[in-house]
C-alpha cells in the first residue's frame, strides 16, 4: 500500500532486517515486483523454499519475476507447476472450504481465511487463467460456467433469505411491532456489493479470454492467454483500460490516486502520458528500464515514453561513393525542449567531396556546408517541423521546409512535406550544383497487426543553385509488407515499386551552372536532370528501424532484396548494420549499404555510416 516513494522508503529502511526475517521475504518479493525488479524478487522468493514456495499464487509471482529478467522458458514451466497445484488444491480443498463456510452466510470469498489460505475468488481466477494456457478450452469454459452459476445461485439465495423456513418467525412482520428483517450493516452491504461486482467482472473477462482463445495462431493465442493471466490478477487494469478507451481523464486521475501501487507499470506510464504528466511517465520509465533490461515488450513501452520528446546531441559521419562523385559527410545536431510539446533543434552539415570521373563531372567544389534551425511540435497524434537554414555550395542561398505527420496512432496515418531550395540527390550533378522545391504527400494503412500498405507521391521543381530552372518531375512510391513477427527481430517481407518521371527544360545553362560541365560537354539542363526510371522488387529485412530508434541491447539489422531497374536491368540491394547503447543513455548505429543500381542515377552505390545520439 502507499505511493511508490513510501514503499521504496520502507523497503530501504527494513532491508537489513529482511535478509534474515522470513516474515518479510514475501513482502519484499511482492514489493520488488511492483517495480518490475525481477532479480530482487527472485532473491527473496528463493529464500521462501519452505512454506509458501508451493503456494500456487506465489508460484505465479515467481513466474512473473522470471519473465521480468528474460527467463521466459522457466516462467512457463513454473506456471505449469502452478496449474497442477491449483488443480490439486481446488479438488481437495474446495469441498472442505465449502463445508467450513456453510454456516457463515456472509463469508468473504475475497479474503484469506484464518489459516492463511488464499481467497477462493483468487483461486478461481488463477485456475481459469492457467487453464487457458495448459488445458483445453473446454476446461476453461466449464470453469466460467461454474463461476456464473455460483454467482446466480448466491444472489438468488440471498434474495430468498427473508422467507427462509429458518427465519425468526413464520408469522412475518406484525403491525405495530418492529420489523423482523433487520437491515445489514452498511459495511457488510458495501463488501457484498464489491464482491458481486468483482465476481461478475471476473466472469465476463474470463468468458472474453476464452472466446479469444479460438485464435488459430498459436503464438498469438499464447500471448493473449499470458496477458489475460497477468491482467486478471490486477483488477485495476480493467478500470484503467476502460478509462483509457473512453478518454475519461477525470476517472484516470481518480484511479491513479485510489489504486496506488496496484496499477501495472505499463498502464501507469500510459495514464501519466494521457494526463500530460510527461515528466512522471518518463521518470517511472527510466527507473523501470534499469530493472527489466531483458523484457523486450516492456523496453519498447519505456522507450516510447522516454524518447517521446528526448533532448539529444547527435554527431554523424558517412562515406558515399557513386560514380562520378564520392564524399565524406559530417554533421552535428543538438536540441532542447521548450514547452508543451515544442522543441528547438539545430543541425550543421559539412561535406568533403570530389569527382571520381572528370569526364562526367568537373570542377566540383571541395566542400558543401549547410545549417538549419528547426522548431518542432509533437503530441501523441501529430508531429510538425518548421525549418529555416542556409547552404553554401556552388552558391549560397536560404532553405526552408515544413514537414508533418498526423493520425500517428490510427490505422491510417499521413505524412506531408513542403520544401523550398531543398537538397536534390536525384543525380550526382544535382547533389553538387542543384536544388529543388517540392510537395509531398504519403499515407500508411495498417491492415492488421502484420499487414500494411504505404504510398507516396512527390512533385519536384528542379533549379540550379543560382535559381535557374532545370526541369520538373514526379515520383510515385508504393509498398506492401507483411511482418512475420511483431517483436524483435521483426522479420518483414516487402513488395516495393517506384516510378520516376522527369521533364527537362530546353535552352542553355547559365554561366554559373556551366561550371560543372566537363570540357566539350553539352551545356544544357539535361546535364543535371535524372532519367525516367521504374524499379520494382521484393525485399526482406528485420530491425531496420534501429538505424535511428533507441535500443539498449546491441542488435543487428538487415535489409536485402532483388529489384528490377529499367535503366540497369537486374538490381541487388543490401544493407547490414548493428545498433545499441554504449553508456545507457545513448544510441549508436553502424551500417554498410550497397546497391548495384540505386534509384538516384541507376549506377552502383556504396555507403558506410556511423550515427551516434547522446540523450540528456
Buried (B, 14 or more C-beta within 10 A) or exposed (E): EEEBEEBBEBBEEBEEEBEEEEEBBBBBBBBBBBBBBBEBBBBBBEBBEEEBEBBBBBBBBBBBBBBBBBBBEBBBEBBBBBBEBBBEBBEEBEEEBEEBBEEEEEBBBEEEBEEEBBBBBBBBBBBBBBBBBBBEBEBBBBBBEEBBEBBEEBBEEBEEEEEEEEEEEEEEEEEEEEEEEEEBEEEEEEBBEEBBEBBBBBBEBBBEBBEBBEBEEEEEBBBBBBBBBBBBBBBBBBBBEEBBEEEBBEBBBEBBEEBBBBBBBBBBBBBBBBBEBBEBBBBBBBBBBEBBBBBEBBBBBBBBBBBBBBBBBBBBBBBBEBBBBBBBBEBBBBBEBEEEBEBBBBBBBBBEBBBBEEEBBBBBBEEBEBBBEBBBBBBEEBBBBBBBBBBBBBBEBEBBBEBBBEBBEEEEBBBBBBBBBBBBBBBBBBBBBBBBBBEBEBBBBBEEEBEBBBBBBBBBBBBBBBEBEBBBBEBBBBBBBBBEEEEBBBBBBBBBBBBBEBEBBEEEBEEBBBBBBBEEBEBBBBBBBBBEBBBBBEBBBBBBBBBEBBBBEEBEBBBEBEBBBBBBEEBBBBBBBBBBBEEEBBBBBBBEBBBBBBBBBBBBBBBBBBBBBBBE
